[in-house]
């Protein structure tokens, strides 16, 4: 009888030890998993931050300094491409913002849009094309102002002194972009003013 009791006690103690060991092992695995898991993985906030914009285009191109590359970047954020907001920025090689311009994405539609304005497929395709070609090579010019161009009094966006500065420096780089149907903007970097200026505005 004593032998039977001793055997039962041994079995119960052994079972208790096994269960206790299993519990500790499971806990250790859980802790290890928590310690090694990447806290950023699957983070919905991070995922949203990465998809802030619907479309993006950016290039490196000389502009404020002919010997260095500035970053030209354009993105669209919002509900969809046509109703979205466009952000156009130019940042120099040192990270300084030279230009920050925001406008409605519909401003990318011009006279050359021949599609159906009520067709999202057609407007999206056209806007994507505009974004993808926004920094095309033919949008840049060196010098910014050709010799045969004469100054026109447009004091609301540039004075003659600044215009002359840009024209006289044959290394100054110009950039052109069109908003809407007739708002064509020619910009360059004025070294004297230390900022981007529009030297011509027309259709």
Secondary structure, DSSP 8 states (H G I E B T S, - for coil): -HHHHHHHHHHHHHHHHHHHHHHHHHHHHHHHHHHHS-TTTT-HHHHHHHTSEEEEEEEEE--SSTTS-EEEEEEEESSSTTTSEEEEEEE-TTS-EEEEEEEEGGGG--TT--S-TT-HHHHHHHHHHHHHTTT-GGGEEESSS-TT------TTT--HHHHHHHHH-TT-EEEEEEETTTEEEEEEEETTTTEEEEEEEE-
